[in-house]
Amino acid sequence: MVKKRILLFVALACSTLITASADEGMWLPNLIGRQIDDMKAKGFHLSAEDIYSINQASLKDAVVLFGRGCTGELVSPEGLLFTNHHCGYEYIQSHSSLEHDYLTDGFWAMNRSEELPNPGLTVSFLVCMDDVTDSVLKGVNDKMDEIKRKQKIDANIERVKERALKEYKGQKGYEASVESLYYGNQYFLFIFRKYSDVRLVAAPPSSIGKFGGDTDNWMWPRHTGDFSVFRIYADPNNQPADYSPENVPYQPKKYFTLSTDGIGEGEFTFVYGCPGATREYVVSDYVDYVLESNPNKIRMRTERLDIMNAAMEADPEVRIKYSSKAAYIANAWKKWQGESLGLERLGTLDKKRAYEERFEVWTADHPEYAGVLDRLQNAYDTKREASIAADFYMEGVFAIELIQLARDLATGIVAGRMPDVKVFYKNYDEAIDRKVACALVNEFVKNVSPEFTPVDFAAELEKFGGVDGYVDYIFDNSAFTSEAGLDNLMAGREGKELEEALWNDPAMEFYGMFADVYLDKIAPVIAASDKVLQREYRTYMRGQMAFEPERNFYPDANLTLRVAYGSVEGYEPEDGVWHKPFTTLEGIIAKDNPEIYDYDVPEALRQCHAEKDYGRWAVNMGTEENPVYTVPVAFLATNHTTGGNSGSPVLNGDGELVGINFDRTWLSTMSDLEFDPAMCRNISVDIRYVLFVIDRIGGAGYLFDEMSFN
């Protein structure tokens, strides 16, 4: 039962490499000197040392990894931080209730005593980074067994981290990580400093911060004021500290000046942030899997969203409970749709296959790479059916909230420490989860072969008259459906008695039945194939670099700090259609609809527009002869971004903040696999709209007193 287990790399150092494709690329900041001439030719006015330095304050010191997967930027000497509304969404939601509905009404602290703490939220500053490939690969060779190789590398990494942290011994908050680049051909050490007292300062109403909701997500034109404001606190010595009323605002080494001049079409921009994951150098077999997998995942998430959205529309309390969950589900759901469309439009699968044919011919004279493509293909073929089944486990039965709770309780049994379930029940609705469970279990029954199905599952379905009957039995009889029920089950029990009581619950029995199959029949197949893929991609990556010695290979994203640069530019999504690179307040008012939650803008915004009361934030978007005063909202640029870049500062050629990155266009989402310079555009909220909303909608203009403007 599950309850019983729960280099050789000369090309990288070459300084004569040519640029990648157009504005493609996510560049390591400590190596940005290799790109600096190209950046300056396109409008950058600073030096590589201004971007990244360990000897003096540089732009990197104003950028943070925000939470578990976003970016933020410092905008004042008092620790004030901007990020996206959707990055801060779960924290805004956690403070919301029917009495204080900060999601609907927004939140504006009018002084520092009103700023709200957020347990569990951290920000991390990059202190320095360094190539440690030689140290990590010391004593490693390609003839080693993969398990022994990994053990040796892991041991070397621990020594590297230990040595690196000695310099900071006795100082708080320092952490080290070593990350693999180029599929294990290169390794970099990253030293971070983490701060854990991060307080919510301001958030616009969702009808601004999430304007357009799922309908507009990933789309252009976009009119979303996707920002929120936090503040980092430290102890009196500016050191990291857990939350305390005695803490004081953090004093950063560097913070950004805000440009109120804006930015024009064709002007240089760069994004400084923490992109999450890209796979630019994979083989065609992976693309083929993505094109098969995405429709299954999209369909299951569609069913979940339909159920959740109907319930949220009918009940404001449910909307508060489920808004963050639905937003999380919908983000990847829509991204996968755009990704599949983009890959098909570009013919990425056929391009990869054609590239591989040329590579295979080349290997005739380079036998060290011969057969690598066959070995990669065999590994993908071996795990394909298991991987598709895994989709129906992860997006299906394991996505049922009640079963997720059962998983957490099972993990707690093994760890000897029960999870805190208060947050789960605070945001849980049993009726919604029951409907979702019926839909997802039906998907599993229709699509997963007997090979990957629990042996007893068919008998359970027959016993209860099908999926709906079985799901009703679980929800009707599980103690996990309410906090009181779980408390009663656990009351007076401990040790083996508690363990038996939990495992006899129908929800836990369901989880255990499926988890056993996943662990016994699916995970081992995927893990064995992944070991082969890990080994062969190391070879294939080296082979690609040898095959194309003039190509500038940037490393795939892995949530470490990167620089991407380009310019403000529109695009042609289809024949005869041109998308301008800017949107304005006029577009918001055109979409305004009080009957639709996501388009029902605050009355204060309507009034500002009606009276043309824009104050210092008014911009003439017309001509001198025919002025049209409005407020700019969002803009497009050609910067290469992905998940994790949410909240990243968008800077002009002088390193001034002109926007906050928050999205890509729908036709850009395939850029994790293939970057298309004609179509790939990142979307940013104009910093002038951020300031306008803080001032005119939030009435929190006092925050400007601590900011610097050009």
N, C-alpha and C positions, 0 to 999 in steps of 0.2 A: 504493500500500500504506500501511497504517496506520503502518508503521515510518518513513515519510517525513514524517508529520505528528502527530504526537501533539497673602405669599400671602393672602395672599388667604384665610386660613383662620380667619376670625373665630370660627367655632363652637368651635374648639379652645380659645380663650382665655376663653370665656364662663364666668362664675362662678356662673350661676344654673341650671346644668344639673341635672336631676333624676337620681336614682340609676338605675343600670341595673336589671336584673331581680333582685329579691331580693338574694342575696349574690354575684351574678355580677360579674366584673370582675377585671382584672389591672392595677393602677394604678401609674403612674410615681411613684417615691418622692419626687422633688423637687416633684411637684405634689399630694402627698397631702393638702395643706391643703384642697383642694376636697372631700375626702371625710371630713375629720376630724370634722365635726359628726355625720355618720351613724355613724361608728365609735364616737364617744363615747356616742351614744344606745344603741348595742348593747353597751356594756360596756368600751370602751377608756378607760384612765385617764391616758394620757400625752399629749404634744403632738406636732404635726407635726414640730417641731424635734428631738424625741427619736428620731423615725424616720429622718429624713434631715437632716443638717446638714453644711455645709462649714466652719463656724466653730468647731465643737466636736465631740468624740467623740459619735457617735450609733449607733443600732442597725445601720445599714448597715456600720459598720466591723467588725462581728463576723460578717459574712456574706461568703462567697467563692463564686466560680465554681470548682467542683472539677473538674479535668480538662477533658475536651472537652464535657461536657454534663450535669453534675450540680451540686448546691449543697452547701455545707458551712457549719458554724458553729463559731466559736471559743468554747470553754468554760473557758478558763483563761488566766491572764496569762503562761503558759509555752508558748503556741502550740498547745495541745491542740485538736484539731478532731474533731467528729462529722460523719459522713455516713452514707449507707446502706451496708449490706453489698454490695448489688448494684452500687453505684457504685465500691466498692473491689475488686470481684470479680476483675477481670483482674490486679490487682496481687497480691492474695492468691494467685491461681492461679500467677502467675509465680514465686512463691517456693516453690511446693509441688512435692513429689516423692513417690514411694512411701515414702522414708525419713522425710520431713517433710511429711505430708499435712495442711497447714493448712486445706484446704477441709473435710476430714472432722473433724479434731481441734480446729480453731481455732488461733489464734495469740495469745499473751499475752507481751509484753515485760515482764520483771520489773524492768528498769531501763533507762535511756536508751541504754546501750551495746548493748542487744539490739534496739533499734528498727531496722527494715529500710529502706534507701533504695529509691527507685522511679524509675529513670531515665525521663525523659519526662513524669512527672507534675508538673503545675503547679497552683497556685491563684492566683486573681486577685481583688484587692480593688477595689471601685469607689471611686475617689477623689472624683470629682464628675461631674455630668452637666449639660448645658446645651442649650437650644434654639438651634440654629444654622441654622434654616430660611432666613432671609434671606441669610446668607452662602453657603449651598450653592446656592440658586436664583438667585443674582445673575447676570444676563445670560441667564437661561433663560426661554423662553416656550413656550406650547402649540403654536405654529406650527412649531417646530423639528422637523427630522427626528430620530427617536428615537436614532439613532447619534450624531449631533452633540450632542443633548441630554445623552446619557449621558457623552460625552467632556467636555462643559463641567462637568457635575456632578462627575465624577471629579476633574477638575483643581481645582475649588473645594474639594472635600473634602480633597484633599492639602494645600491651603493652610491650611485650617482646622486640620487635625491638626498641621501644622508650627508654626503660631503657638501652638497650645495647648501643645505640648511644650517650647517655648522656656523656659517657666516652670520646667521640671524639668531643664533642661540640666545634664549632669554628674552627675545622680543616677541610680541603677540601677533597672531594672525597670519604668519608666513606659512605657505604651503608650496609644495613642489609637485610637478607632474612631468612625466616624460611621454611624449606623444610620437607615434609613428607617422612618418610621411612617406609618400611614394611606395605604399604597400610594404613597409618594413625595410626599405633600402636606406632610409635616413631617419634619424631620431633627434628630436629637439627637447631640451629641458626648458620648462617654463616655471618661473618663480612668481607666485601670486601673493598678494596680501588681501585677506578677506575681512570684511566688516559686517557685523550681524545686527546692528541697531539701525534699521532703515525705516523711516516713518513716512506715511502718506501725508502729503501736503495739499495736493489738489488733483481733482479729476473732473473733467467736463461731464455733463449728462451724456448718457449713452446715445442719445439722439444727435450728439455732436461727435463724441469719441468713437462711436460705432455706427455712425450714420450710414444708412443703406443696408446694414446687417449682412446676412448671408447673400442677399440678392446682389449687392455691389461688391462683395468680397472678391478679390483678384481681378476686378474689372476696371476698365477705363472708359469714359471719364469717371473720376473718383472725387468725392466731396467730403471725405472723412477727416475730422479733426482728431486723428489717432495719437493722442498724447496724454500723459499723466505726469505728475510732479511728485517727487519724493525728496527726502533729505537724509543724508548719512550723518550719524552721530558717532562720537568717539569719547573716550575718557578725557579727563582734563589735560592729559599729555598727548592728545591726538592719536592715541593707540586704540586698536580695535577693542571693543568691550560689548558684552551682552547688554540688552536693554536695561537702562537705569534712568530714573528721573534726574540723576546727577550728571548724566552725559551731556556733552556740548556739541554743537555742530562741527563736523569734520572740516579741517582746513586743508584743501588739496594742494598738491604741488603745482597743478595747472588746471585752468578752467577755460572754457571757450568764450570768446567774444561773440556776441550775436550781431549778425548783419541785418540792419533794417533797410538796406538798399535793395535787398532781394537779388535775384539772379535772372539772367536773360537767356533766351534761346541760343544755343550754340556755345554757351559759356561752360568752362571747366567745373566739374564737381568731383569730389571723391568721398567715398564712404569708408569710415574707420570703425570696424565692428568685429563681431564674433560669429561668422557664418557657420552653420551647423554641420551639414554633410552634403557633399557632392560626389559623383561617381563618373567623372569625365573619361576615365581610361578603361572602363569595363568592356568586355567582349559582347558580341551580338546576342549570345545566349541569355545574358542578363536582361538586355532590352526586351527580348522575346518573352521572358518571364514576366516582366513588368506589364507588358501589354496584355498578358493573360490574367494576371493577378488583379490589376486595378479594377476591372468591371465587377468582380466579385466583392471587393472591399467597398466600392462605391454603392453597390446595391444594398449591402447590409447596413451601411451608415445612413442611406436614404430612409430605410424603414425605421431606424432609431430616431432620426430627426423628425420624420413625419409625426410620430407618436409624441415626442417631446414638445414640438412646436405647437401642436394642437392643444396640449395640456397647458402650456405656458400662455397661450393666447386666451384661454378660458379663465385663468386664475392668476392674479398678480402675485400671490404668495409662491405659487409654483414657478412663476417666471423668475423670481429672485433666486429660488433654490437651484434652478436648472439652467440659468442663462450662461454661466461659465462652462458647464458641461457641454451644452449644445454648441457653444462657440468653438470649443476645443474639437468636438467631433466634426463640425462643419468645415473647419479650416482645411484639414487634410482631404476631406471628402471632395471639396471643390478643386483643390490643388490636383488631386489624382485625375480628375476629369480633364483639366487643362493640359496636364502632362501627357496623357494618352493622345489627345488631339494634336498636340505639338509634335510628338514623336512621329505620329502618322503623317502629318503634314510635311515634315522635314525628310521623311523616309530614312530615319535614323537607323533602323534595323538593316536596311539594304546598304546604307553607307558603311556601317560597321562590317558587314560581310564582305563588301568590296575591299575595304582596308585590310581585312584579315587575309584575303586572297593575295594581295600584294605582299603583305608581311610574310606569308608562307613561302612565296617564291624567293624572297630575300633570304630566308633562313637556309636555303640550299648552300649558300656561301658562308653561313654563320651557324654552324651545327650546334653551338651551345644553346640556341633558341629553338631548334627543331623539335616539333612535337608538342610544344607548349600549348598551342591552341587546341589540339586534340585532347590533351589532358584536362584543360579547362572545360571543354564541351562535355566530356564524360562526367566530370564532377557535377555540372549543372543538370545533366540528364539523370544522374543517380538520385539527386535530391528533389527533382521537380515535383513529383506527385506528393511527396511529404510536405514540400513548401506550400503547395496549393491547399492541402489539408490544414496546414498550420494557420492559413488565413481564416479558415472557418472556425478554428479554435480561438484565435486571438480576437478577431473581429466579430465572432459569433458567440459561442457558449461562454467564453471567459470574459466577454464584454457585458454580460448581465451583472448588474450591480450587486445583487444578492450573492452571486457566485464569487465576485471579487472580494466581498466581505468574508466569505467562507475561506477563500485563499489566504487572506490576511490572518484569519484565526488559525488556520492550519500552520502557517509560518510561525505564528506566536507560540503554538504548542511546541514546535521544534526548538525555538529559541528560548523557551521558558519565560516569555514575557508577552502578555496579551496586548494587542494594539489599542490605542485610544480611539474609541468608536464614536465619540461625540460629534465630530465633524461629519462623519458619514451620515448619521441620523439627522443632523441639522439640515442636510441638503438631500434628503431621501424621500421619495414618494413611492410607496409600495404599488399603487395602481399603475403608475407609469412603467415601473420595472417589470410588472407581471405581463403587460402588453408587449414590451420589448422582448422579454424572454420567449413568449409564444412565437414572435416573428423570427427571432434568431435561431431557436431550436428547429423550427421548420426549415430554415435555410440549411442548417446542418444536415437534416434528414434527407433533403433533396440532392445534396451536392457531395457528400463525403462517402467514399467507398467503404464497404465492410472492413477492409484491411485496416482502416484507421478509426474505426468505430468501436466503442466499448462493447464487449461480448454480451453484457446483461442489458444493454440499452433497448434493444428490440423487444425484449420480454417486458420491460417496464412500460414501454409505449402500449403494448398490447394489453397489459394489465389495467391501464387507466384509460383505454379507449382512444389513444392517439396523443399527439403532442399537447394539445390544449388541456386535455384531462390530466396529463402527467405534470404539466407546469402548474395547474391549479392545485394539485395535490401537494407539490413542493411549497408553494406560497401559503396554502391554507394551514399547513402543518409545521412549517419551520418557525422556530423561535427567533430567527435572525431578522424577521421582517419588522421588528420594532425594538427600540432600546429597552423597553420594559420587559419584553419577552426574553431578550438575551440576558438581561440582569437576573431575571427569575431562574433561567436555566443555570447560570453560573453561581447563584447564591448558595453559600454553604458547601460548595464543592471545590476541591483542589486536587492537584496531582493526577493520578490515574483516573480517579472518579470524574474529574472535570473533563479530562481528555475523552473518556468514553462517552460522556453526555454530549459533547460537541460533535464527535464523529457519528453519533447516532441521529443527528439532526438531518432531515431530508436534503437540505441545501448542501450540507457538508458531504453527504453520501454522493450527491450528484457531482460535486466538484471532484471528490476523490476518484470516482469512476472515470471521469474524463482526463483528469491529471495523470492517472496511471498510464493510460494509453498514450498520452502526449509524451510522457517521460520515457516510456518503454519502446514506442514504435516510431515516433516522429522526431523528437529531439536528437536521438543518436544518429539517425540517418543524416539529418541536416548538419550536425556537428562533425561527423566524419567527412562529409563533402566539403565543409568549410575549411577543414584542415588542409585538404588538397588545394582548395582555391587560394588559401593564404600563401602556400608555398609557390604555386604556379603563377600567381599574380606578381610576386616578387620578381620572378624571371621575366614575365611578360612586360612589366614596367621597364625593366632594364633594356629589354629588347626593343620596345618602342622608342626609347631615347637613343639607342644605337641606330635604329632604322631611320629616325628623323633627327639627325644631329643639329639641324638649324632651327628646330622648333623650340619655343620657349615653354617648357613644361612647368606650370605652376602646380603646387601641391593641392590635392583635393581638400576641401574644407573639413574641419574636425572640431569646431567650436573654439578654436584659438584665434587670437587677434590677427586680422588681415586688413590690407588696404586694397580697395577696388576703385578705379577711376574711369571717368568718361566725360560726358557733356550732356547738357539739357537738350533733349531732342524728341520730337514726335515720331510717329510711325504710321505705316499703312497696313492696317489689319486685313484688308481685303481690297479687291480691285475697285478703284474709284472712291475709296474712303480714306481720309487723312485725319489722324487724331492729333490735335494740337497738344503741346506739352504742358499747358497750364489750365487749371480750373479756378473759378472764382465763386464768391458768395452768390452771384446771380444764379449759378447752377443749383445751389442748395435750395434757394427759394423756389426755383422751378420744380424741384422734386418734393418740396414740402407737402406732407399729407397728414393732417391730424388723425385720420382714420387708421393709419398704419404706424405701429409703435416705432419702427426703425426709421421712419421718415417724418415723425412728428417733432419738429424742431422747437426749441424753447421759445416762448413768446417774446423774451427779451431779444432774441436774434431777429425775429420778424420785425420787431419795432425798430431795431437799429437799421435794418434794411429799408423799411418804409420811410424813415426820417433821414436816411443817408447819414446816419450819425456814426461815422467810422473813426472820428478823431484822428489821432496821429497815424493810424494804420491805413488810412485811405490811400489807394494807389490808382493812378490814371492808367487804365488798361486800353484807352483809346489813343487819340492823337492830340497834339496841341490845338489843332483846329476843332476837333470834335472829342473833347475829353469825356471819358467814361470812368467815374470814380467808383471803386468797389474794393473788396478785400481779396487778395489772392489766397487760395485754399491749398492746392496740391500741385505738384509738378512731376514730370517724367524725366528720367535721365538714363544713360546707357550703362550705368554701373552694374557690374556682375554681382548679384546678391542671391541669398537663399535664406531659409529659415535660420534663426539665430541673429541675422542682421536686423531683425525687428528692433526698433529703438535706436539704431545706429545714428551717430551724427553724420549729416551730409554737409560737407564743407566746400567753400569756394577756394579759389586759387590762393587766397591769403590765409587760409586755415580758419576762416570765420564760419560760424554756424549759420546755415541758410535753411536747413530743414531737418526733419527727423524721418528716416527711412521707415516704412511700415509694410510694404507689400511689393509684389511684382504684378505685372499684367497677366491675365489668364493665359495668353499665348506665350508667356515667358517661363511657365513652370517646368517645362522640359529642360531648362538650362542646367539643372542638376546633372543631366546626362549629355546634353548638347547645347552649346550656346549659339544662338542665332543673332548676329549683330543687327539684322534688319528688324527683328521683332522683339528682342529681349529688352525690356525696360523695367527699371525699378520705380516705385511710386513713393513720394515723400510728401509729408505735410509741410507746407511753407511756414517758416518760423514766424512770419508776420501774422499768420492766422492763429498760431498758438498764442502769441502775445495779445492779439485782439480778443480772443476768447477769455484769457485770464483777466484782462482788463474790463471788457465791456459786459461779458456774461457772468464771470465769477466775481467781479468786484474785488479782485485780489491784486490790484496793481501795485500794492506795497512791495510785492516780491521784486519788482523792477529795481528797487533801491539797492539791491545787492548784486544786480547783474551789470555787465559791461556791454555797451553798444558801440558800434562803429560810427 
